[in-house]
Amino acid sequence: MRIHKINQWGEGLLWLLNPLLIILAFFNETTKINHGLEWLGKLHPLLLHFPIVLGVAIVVYLIFIPNKKLDLPLERLLFTSNAVLATLVALFGIFLSKQDAYDKTIVDLHKWGGVAIACISWAFIYMASLKFNWKKAIGVAYLIVLLFFTHKGAQLTHGEDVLAFPTSAPVQEINKVDSTLTVYEKAIAPILEQKCVGCHGPEKVKGKLQLNTPEFIIKGGKDGNLLNSINNQEALLLQRIHLPNADEKHMPPDGKLQLTLEELNLLNRWVKAGGDFKKKLNELTNTDTLALLVNAYKAPKKGEDNNKNNAPDLKVYNTSYCTVNYSYFGSEEIFVDFFQGSFYKTESLKKLEPIKEKVASLNMQGMPLTKEDIGIISSFSNLRKLNLNYTKLSLNDLLPLKGLLKLKNISICGIDLNPTTLASFIEKSPFTLVHIWNNKAVEKEYAALMASNKKTKIIIGDNLDDKVLQITSPVIEQDSSIIVNHLDVTLKHFMKGAIVRYTIDGTVPDSINSPIYTKKFQLTKSGILKTKAYKPGWLGSDIVEKTFYKSEIHPDSIYLITNPDKKYAGKGAKTLVDYELGEQNFSGGKWLAYKDSNMIFVTSFLQAKQLKHATFNAFIDMGAYIFPIISIKIEGSNDGKAFKYLNQASFPSLEKTNKFRGNKSFSCSFPDNKAFKYYRFTLLNVKKLPKWHPGKGKPAWIFVDELFLD
């Protein structure tokens, strides 16, 4: 009786859904559906396997089991269930076709195939009176329809050659460089063909974007034009290919064949040169960077993994006193910055020798360099920019650098010189820009030298483009950020006469009221040290800040309730109490990161412990979708099961104009006179990125690496 009732409901539903399906199929082009139904379309690939499996099972039942093994009501239930699922999948497929502009021919075949499968499945219910031979024939016809039209759906998702046998047949390859070819024909089109057209081509058009012809590329997709920068932002194509691989908008998607460094550079140069589809190779000069890249480029073979020579990982070269990074994601050029001169050792520079051919920018400001260091630097053959401000060297010490033919920009502020010695230094040198930000330098003294050296521009004092120069920032000479008993802090500035002011309460130092630094001082509690340099006739420096954490209480145990993202899992729960602060290279393995869930963990003590404050060290990088913690909720318990709400602290999110990137602390206090054995912490992340953000609507990340309790 129960099965009979279910069959009645199912058959009634089919008399409603199938006419609706046929109407929508006929008028699909002109029918508009709301976002709710569009969302239901996402269920199409999830559910389609059920009617396929059921359909094949029914075919086997009809063909190979002549004597019915199922009772009539049960057989009818099998047919009804299959028909309802087949109809729903066909409906959801029509909804899904509204979201992406797939190839119309295949979409139409797949659509009407879905309608046919739904109608035949519906007809099975009423076949009880047919002879077995008729059922067998219908079963064979149904199997053919099912296999053919579901294959068309696979072509929409995976491409037209989804069932093709693997082959090494090459993409059209140009072996001989024809100078009458356009840049697009010689290099850009082959790159897009191999890495992009599979998802953005004739067979599959994700995001309403096709990249197989210049006309389609210029047209763009649902997110707009690919090649033009808007509101001073980088062109959309460059934004997407330079995103980290783990980012959802990174192209090609993580898991697909990635662009090589050579290909990234080619696309980058071509787009920034205007993305000209008609520019021919013979119209470029032989020394043009784009021409050199295009002429050296060889179109890859289809299926060839040309990522074998990916750039080396730079983690091993990063230390607490040296940052080594690529100039941007996908670049071969490496930028190196040394800081905290009191910790500098020549071995740190020698450590860079395996990658010295890729170092394009080197900042050694304030380092106590020797002739040995200059000898090492002079072997960095591709160095273009070098900062040697306040390194206590002489011009004679720097003479080996004149052999670096690509070194165009050099800063030697603080080095003793005069027009005669400087003229000798820049003679027969590759330098086109020399910074001598020396308060002793007077423009009139160097006027004749600048007039006679048109090749080399000399930047002097505060006369840089008629603007007042900004004084360089002071240095906080304290490596540790964790206070056990106390920390001695020293501030330094390398310019004579500079006044360094500071605050330890997180406020911005001003030039009048903030304390002037005269000697090292002690920090005994958590706080944010901010320091700024001033000098008459100069703009105040940028603020340098560092957060210090007082570590007084260590939990006896700690465990995570929600697991972090697998890519950023640190050392598990120990990451929060290992006293190792994460660095700005957030992929360094010292962070716990959460994206689709809040961070929840529990600390426990053998004896009930009264706490005052909990402080978290977090990382923020708006460009990488890493936002501040939104709130911290604290709960207490003495049995580890029933938790009581104690307090919650909320924090503002980022504004569009806030470009902050770095570490930041977030604190929450505990109620007075309450002690517990267990404390549960819940850290909330942004539910949706704001409308002004390029990733609007998506969840943001939170990165956390240390908990301090007092």
Residue pairs with C-beta under 8 A, 6 or more apart in sequence:
3 73
3 74
3 76
3 77
4 73
6 77
6 80
7 73
7 76
7 77
7 80
10 77
10 80
10 81
10 83
10 84
11 80
11 125
13 84
14 80
14 83
14 84
14 87
14 122
14 125
17 84
17 87
17 88
17 91
18 87
18 118
18 119
18 122
20 91
21 87
21 90
21 91
21 94
21 115
21 118
22 115
24 31
24 91
24 94
25 94
25 111
25 112
25 115
28 94
28 97
28 111
33 95
33 98
37 95
38 95
38 96
38 98
38 99
40 92
40 95
41 92
41 93
41 94
41 95
41 96
41 97
41 98
41 99
42 92
42 96
43 92
44 89
44 92
44 93
44 95
44 96
45 96
45 157
47 85
47 88
47 89
47 92
48 89
48 93
48 150
48 153
50 85
50 89
51 82
51 85
51 86
51 89
51 117
51 121
52 146
52 150
54 78
54 81
54 82
54 85
55 82
55 86
55 117
55 121
55 142
55 143
55 146
56 143
56 146
58 78
58 79
58 82
58 124
58 139
58 142
59 139
59 140
59 142
59 143
59 146
61 70
61 78
62 135
62 136
62 138
62 139
63 136
63 139
63 140
66 132
68 75
70 78
72 128
75 128
76 125
76 128
79 121
79 124
79 125
79 127
80 125
82 121
82 124
83 118
83 121
83 122
83 124
83 125
86 114
86 117
86 118
86 121
86 122
87 118
87 121
87 122
89 114
89 118
90 111
90 114
90 115
90 117
90 118
93 110
93 111
93 114
93 153
94 111
94 114
97 107
97 111
100 205
100 206
100 207
100 208
101 205
101 208
102 156
102 204
102 205
103 156
103 202
103 203
103 204
103 205
106 152
106 155
106 156
106 160
106 203
107 156
109 149
109 152
110 149
110 152
110 153
110 156
112 149
113 145
113 148
113 149
113 150
113 152
114 149
116 145
116 149
117 142
117 145
117 146
117 149
120 138
120 141
120 142
120 145
121 142
123 138
124 138
124 142
127 134
127 135
127 138
130 138
151 162
151 163
154 162
154 163
155 162
155 203
156 203
156 204
157 204
159 198
159 203
159 204
160 203
166 303
167 302
167 303
168 301
168 302
168 303
168 304
169 302
170 301
170 302
171 190
171 193
171 194
171 299
171 300
171 301
171 302
172 190
172 299
173 190
173 298
173 299
173 301
174 181
174 186
174 190
174 299
177 186
177 281
177 295
178 186
178 281
179 280
179 281
179 282
180 280
180 281
180 282
181 280
181 281
182 277
182 278
182 279
182 280
182 281
183 270
183 276
183 279
183 280
183 281
183 284
183 290
183 294
184 214
184 270
184 276
184 277
184 278
184 279
186 281
186 294
186 297
187 266
187 270
187 293
187 294
187 297
187 299
188 266
188 267
188 270
190 297
190 299
190 300
191 259
191 263
191 266
191 267
192 211
192 212
192 217
193 212
194 257
194 299
194 300
194 302
195 252
195 256
195 257
195 258
195 259
195 263
196 211
196 251
196 252
197 211
197 212
198 204
198 256
199 206
199 252
199 253
199 256
200 206
200 207
200 209
200 210
200 211
200 212
200 221
201 210
201 211
201 212
202 210
202 212
207 221
207 222
207 223
208 221
208 222
209 216
209 220
209 221
209 222
209 223
209 226
210 216
210 217
210 219
210 221
211 217
214 277
217 226
217 227
217 277
218 225
218 227
218 277
220 226
220 236
223 236
224 230
224 236
225 236
226 235
226 236
226 237
227 235
227 236
227 237
227 271
227 275
228 235
228 275
229 235
233 239
234 242
235 271
235 272
235 275
237 267
237 271
238 267
238 268
238 271
238 272
239 694
240 249
240 250
240 251
241 250
241 251
241 259
241 264
241 267
241 330
242 264
242 328
242 329
242 330
243 249
243 250
243 251
243 329
244 250
244 329
244 587
244 624
245 254
245 258
246 254
246 567
247 624
247 625
248 695
248 698
249 694
249 695
252 258
252 259
257 305
257 307
258 307
259 267
259 330
260 306
260 307
260 309
260 310
261 309
261 310
261 311
261 330
261 331
261 332
262 293
262 296
262 297
264 330
264 331
265 293
265 330
265 331
265 332
266 290
266 293
266 294
266 297
268 330
269 289
269 290
269 293
270 276
270 290
273 279
273 290
281 291
281 294
281 295
284 290
284 291
284 294
285 291
286 292
300 306
311 326
311 332
311 358
312 354
312 355
314 324
314 325
314 326
314 334
314 355
315 585
315 587
315 588
317 324
317 351
317 352
317 355
318 324
318 583
318 585
318 588
319 348
320 340
320 343
320 479
320 583
321 338
321 339
321 340
321 343
321 344
321 348
321 479
322 336
322 337
322 338
322 339
322 348
323 336
323 337
323 339
323 584
323 585
324 334
324 335
324 336
324 352
324 355
325 334
325 335
325 585
326 332
326 333
326 334
326 335
327 333
327 334
327 335
327 360
327 361
332 358
333 358
333 360
333 361
333 382
334 355
334 358
334 359
334 360
334 361
335 359
335 360
335 361
335 363
336 352
336 359
336 361
336 362
336 363
337 363
338 344
338 348
338 349
338 363
338 364
338 365
338 367
339 366
339 475
340 475
340 477
340 479
341 366
341 367
341 368
341 475
341 492
342 477
343 479
344 367
344 368
346 370
346 372
346 373
346 376
349 373
349 376
349 377
350 376
352 359
353 376
353 379
356 379
356 380
356 381
357 380
357 381
357 382
358 382
359 380
359 382
359 383
360 382
360 383
360 384
360 385
361 383
361 384
361 385
361 386
362 377
362 380
362 383
362 385
362 386
362 387
363 387
364 373
364 377
364 386
364 387
364 388
364 391
365 387
365 388
365 389
365 390
365 391
365 411
365 472
365 494
366 389
366 390
366 391
366 475
366 492
366 494
367 373
367 391
368 391
368 392
369 388
369 391
369 392
369 393
371 397
374 393
374 397
374 398
374 400
374 401
375 400
377 383
377 386
377 401
378 400
378 401
378 403
378 404
380 404
381 404
381 405
381 406
382 406
383 404
383 406
383 407
384 406
384 407
384 408
384 409
385 407
385 408
385 409
385 410
386 401
386 407
386 409
386 410
386 411
387 410
387 411
388 398
388 410
388 411
388 412
388 415
389 411
389 412
389 413
389 414
389 435
389 437
389 472
389 494
390 413
390 414
390 494
390 495
391 414
391 415
392 414
393 415
394 415
394 416
395 412
395 415
395 416
395 417
395 421
395 422
395 424
395 425
398 412
398 415
398 425
399 425
401 407
401 410
402 425
402 428
402 429
402 430
404 430
405 430
406 430
407 430
407 431
408 430
408 431
408 432
408 433
409 431
409 432
409 433
409 435
410 431
410 433
410 434
410 435
411 434
411 435
411 437
412 434
412 435
412 436
413 435
413 436
413 437
413 438
414 438
414 494
414 495
415 436
415 438
417 425
417 436
417 438
418 445
419 445
419 446
419 448
419 449
422 434
422 436
422 446
422 449
422 458
423 449
423 452
423 453
426 434
426 453
426 456
429 456
431 456
432 455
432 456
432 457
433 456
433 457
433 459
434 456
434 457
434 458
434 459
435 459
436 458
436 459
436 460
437 459
437 460
437 461
437 469
438 460
438 461
439 461
439 495
439 496
439 497
441 460
441 461
442 460
442 461
443 460
443 461
443 463
446 458
446 460
449 458
450 457
450 458
461 469
462 468
462 469
462 537
462 538
468 537
468 538
468 539
469 538
469 539
470 538
470 539
470 540
470 541
470 542
471 495
471 498
471 533
471 534
471 535
471 538
471 539
471 540
471 541
472 493
472 494
472 495
472 533
472 541
473 531
473 532
473 533
473 541
473 542
473 543
473 544
474 491
474 492
474 493
474 498
474 500
474 517
474 531
474 532
474 533
474 541
474 544
475 491
475 492
475 493
475 544
476 489
476 490
476 491
476 529
476 531
476 544
476 546
477 489
477 490
477 491
477 492
478 487
478 488
478 489
478 490
478 546
480 487
481 546
481 547
481 548
481 549
481 581
482 548
482 549
482 551
482 579
482 581
482 708
483 523
483 524
483 525
483 526
483 548
483 549
483 550
483 551
484 551
485 524
486 522
486 523
486 524
487 522
487 523
487 548
488 520
488 521
488 522
489 520
489 521
489 522
489 523
489 529
490 520
491 500
491 502
491 517
491 531
492 500
493 500
493 533
495 533
495 535
497 535
497 536
498 533
498 534
498 535
499 511
499 516
499 533
499 534
499 535
500 516
500 517
500 531
500 532
500 533
500 534
501 509
501 510
501 511
501 514
501 515
501 516
501 517
501 531
501 532
501 533
501 534
502 509
502 514
502 515
502 517
502 529
502 530
502 531
502 532
503 509
503 514
503 515
503 529
503 530
503 531
504 523
504 527
504 528
504 529
505 527
505 528
506 527
506 528
506 530
507 530
508 530
508 532
508 543
509 530
509 531
509 532
509 543
511 534
511 540
514 532
517 531
523 529
523 548
524 550
525 550
526 547
526 548
526 549
526 550
526 613
526 615
526 665
526 667
526 708
526 710
527 547
527 548
528 545
528 546
528 547
528 548
528 665
529 545
529 546
529 547
529 548
530 543
530 544
530 545
531 543
531 544
531 545
532 540
532 541
532 542
532 543
532 544
533 540
533 541
534 540
534 541
547 617
547 663
547 664
547 665
549 615
549 617
549 665
549 706
549 708
550 708
550 710
551 579
551 708
551 709
551 710
552 709
552 710
553 609
553 611
553 709
553 710
554 577
554 709
555 577
555 603
555 604
555 605
555 709
556 604
556 605
556 606
557 603
557 604
558 573
558 574
558 576
558 577
558 601
558 602
558 603
558 604
558 707
559 573
559 601
559 602
560 572
560 573
560 592
560 600
560 601
561 600
561 601
561 602
561 680
562 594
562 597
562 598
562 599
562 600
562 601
563 569
564 570
564 592
564 593
564 594
564 599
565 593
565 594
565 595
565 701
567 587
567 593
568 586
568 587
568 591
568 592
568 593
568 703
569 592
570 589
570 590
570 591
570 592
570 705
571 578
573 601
575 590
575 591
575 592
575 705
575 706
576 592
576 601
576 704
576 705
576 706
576 707
577 706
577 707
578 706
579 706
580 590
580 705
580 706
581 590
581 617
581 663
581 705
581 706
582 588
582 590
582 591
582 617
582 619
582 663
582 703
582 705
582 706
583 590
584 619
584 661
584 662
584 663
586 593
586 619
586 621
586 624
586 626
586 703
590 705
591 619
591 703
591 704
591 705
592 599
592 703
592 704
592 705
593 626
593 701
593 702
593 703
593 704
594 683
594 685
594 701
594 702
594 704
595 685
595 699
595 700
595 701
596 699
598 682
598 683
598 684
598 685
599 681
599 682
599 683
599 685
599 702
599 704
600 680
600 681
600 682
600 683
601 680
601 681
602 640
602 678
602 679
602 680
602 681
603 678
603 679
603 681
603 707
603 709
604 640
604 677
604 678
604 679
605 677
605 678
606 677
607 677
608 638
608 675
608 676
608 677
609 675
609 676
609 677
610 670
610 673
610 674
610 675
611 670
611 679
611 709
611 710
612 669
612 670
612 710
613 667
613 668
613 669
613 670
613 709
613 710
614 632
614 634
614 667
614 668
614 669
614 670
614 679
614 681
614 707
614 708
614 709
615 665
615 666
615 667
615 707
615 708
615 709
615 710
616 629
616 632
616 665
616 666
616 667
616 683
616 704
616 706
616 707
616 708
617 663
617 664
617 665
617 704
617 705
617 706
617 708
618 628
618 629
618 663
618 664
618 665
618 666
618 702
618 703
618 704
618 705
619 626
619 662
619 663
619 664
619 703
619 704
619 705
620 626
620 627
620 628
620 654
620 660
620 661
620 662
620 663
620 664
620 703
621 661
622 654
622 658
622 659
622 660
622 661
622 693
623 661
624 701
625 689
625 693
625 695
625 698
625 700
625 701
626 700
626 701
626 702
626 703
627 653
627 654
627 685
627 686
627 689
627 700
627 701
627 702
628 651
628 652
628 653
628 654
628 664
628 666
628 702
629 651
629 666
629 683
629 684
629 685
629 702
629 704
630 650
630 651
630 653
630 684
630 685
630 686
631 648
631 649
631 650
631 651
631 683
631 684
632 648
632 649
632 666
632 667
632 668
632 681
632 682
632 683
632 684
633 645
633 647
633 648
633 668
633 681
633 682
633 684
634 646
634 647
634 648
634 668
634 670
634 679
634 680
634 681
635 643
635 644
635 645
635 646
635 679
635 680
635 682
636 643
636 644
636 646
636 674
636 676
636 678
636 679
636 680
637 643
637 644
637 676
637 677
637 678
637 679
637 680
638 676
638 677
638 678
639 677
639 678
640 677
640 678
643 678
643 680
646 670
646 671
646 674
646 679
647 668
647 669
647 670
647 671
648 668
649 666
649 667
649 668
649 669
651 666
653 686
653 690
654 660
654 690
656 690
656 692
656 693
681 707
683 702
683 704
685 699
685 700
685 701
685 702
686 699
686 700
687 699
688 696
688 697
688 698
688 699
689 695
689 696
689 697
689 698
689 699
689 700
690 696
